[in-house]
Amino acid sequence: MNRKEVIALSILVFILLIINILNYTQWNSNKKGYALMIEEEMRQISINIAGAEQFEMLPGIGPALAQRIVEYREENGAFKKIEDIKKVKGVGEKLFEKIKPYIKL
């Protein structure tokens, strides 16, 4: 190989290396985004299905409040929207905002 061929081959290898790095970076960022989406879904509980034990896992909810939420649901039927949980004594706006990311219907 002459000098020009070596330089051309080196440039080609360098370009291919850069392309692979860019593809890996894009693939890895998509993978992380997907993992975060799955984690978000997994950590949400359904307020219409959850038992007291599951409600206790939420921030700011102890055994007594967890039981009140379950009893309220049993007496009044399923929650129509997640904001309805604020109708339970002890669940105010501040607590609702704290648990909102962790609950779904």
C-alpha positions as CSV (number, residue, x, y, z in Angstrom):
1,M,0.0,0.0,0.0
2,N,1.2,3.4,-0.8
3,R,0.9,6.5,1.5
4,K,-2.3,7.8,-0.1
5,E,-4.1,4.4,0.3
6,V,-3.1,4.2,4.0
7,I,-4.4,7.7,4.6
8,A,-7.7,6.9,2.8
9,L,-8.1,3.7,4.7
10,S,-7.4,5.5,8.0
11,I,-10.0,8.1,7.2
12,L,-12.6,5.5,6.3
13,V,-11.9,3.5,9.6
14,F,-12.2,6.8,11.6
15,I,-15.5,7.7,9.9
16,L,-16.9,4.2,10.5
17,L,-15.9,4.4,14.2
18,I,-17.6,7.8,14.6
19,I,-20.8,6.4,13.0
20,N,-20.8,3.4,15.4
21,I,-20.3,5.7,18.4
22,L,-23.2,7.9,17.3
23,N,-25.5,4.9,16.7
24,Y,-24.6,3.4,20.1
25,T,-25.3,6.7,21.9
26,Q,-28.7,7.0,20.2
27,W,-29.6,3.4,21.0
28,N,-28.5,3.7,24.6
29,S,-30.5,6.9,25.2
30,N,-33.6,5.3,23.7
31,K,-33.1,2.2,25.9
32,K,-32.8,4.4,29.1
33,G,-36.0,6.3,28.1
34,Y,-37.9,3.1,27.7
35,A,-36.6,1.8,31.0
36,L,-37.8,4.9,32.8
37,M,-41.2,4.6,31.1
38,I,-41.6,1.0,32.3
39,E,-40.4,2.0,35.8
40,E,-43.0,4.8,36.0
41,E,-45.8,2.3,35.0
42,M,-44.6,-0.3,37.4
43,R,-44.6,2.0,40.4
44,Q,-48.2,3.3,40.0
45,I,-51.0,1.6,41.9
46,S,-54.6,1.5,40.9
47,I,-56.6,3.3,43.6
48,N,-59.7,1.3,42.6
49,I,-57.9,-2.1,43.2
50,A,-55.2,-1.4,45.8
51,G,-55.5,-2.8,49.3
52,A,-54.4,-1.0,52.4
53,E,-50.9,-2.6,52.2
54,Q,-50.3,-1.0,48.8
55,F,-51.6,2.4,49.9
56,E,-49.2,2.3,52.9
57,M,-46.3,2.1,50.4
58,L,-47.2,5.6,49.1
59,P,-45.4,8.6,50.7
60,G,-47.3,10.2,53.6
61,I,-49.8,7.4,54.0
62,G,-49.8,5.3,57.1
63,P,-52.0,2.3,58.2
64,A,-55.0,4.3,59.4
65,L,-55.2,6.5,56.3
66,A,-54.7,3.5,54.0
67,Q,-57.6,1.7,55.7
68,R,-59.8,4.8,55.4
69,I,-59.1,5.0,51.7
70,V,-60.1,1.3,51.2
71,E,-63.2,1.7,53.4
72,Y,-64.2,4.9,51.5
73,R,-63.9,3.0,48.2
74,E,-66.0,0.1,49.5
75,E,-68.7,2.4,50.8
76,N,-68.9,4.8,47.9
77,G,-67.8,2.7,44.9
78,A,-64.9,3.1,42.5
79,F,-63.1,6.4,42.2
80,K,-64.1,8.1,38.9
81,K,-60.9,10.2,38.7
82,I,-57.7,10.2,40.7
83,E,-58.7,13.5,42.3
84,D,-61.6,11.8,44.0
85,I,-59.2,10.3,46.5
86,K,-59.1,13.8,48.1
87,K,-62.7,13.1,49.4
88,V,-61.2,10.7,51.9
89,K,-60.6,12.4,55.3
90,G,-56.9,13.0,55.6
91,V,-56.1,13.3,51.9
92,G,-55.7,17.0,51.2
93,E,-54.2,18.8,48.3
94,K,-50.7,18.7,49.6
95,L,-50.7,14.9,50.2
96,F,-52.5,14.4,46.9
97,E,-49.8,16.2,45.0
98,K,-47.2,14.0,46.8
99,I,-48.9,10.7,45.8
100,K,-50.2,11.8,42.4
101,P,-47.2,10.4,40.4
102,Y,-47.7,7.0,42.1
103,I,-51.5,6.5,41.5
104,K,-53.8,5.7,38.6
105,L,-57.4,4.6,38.2
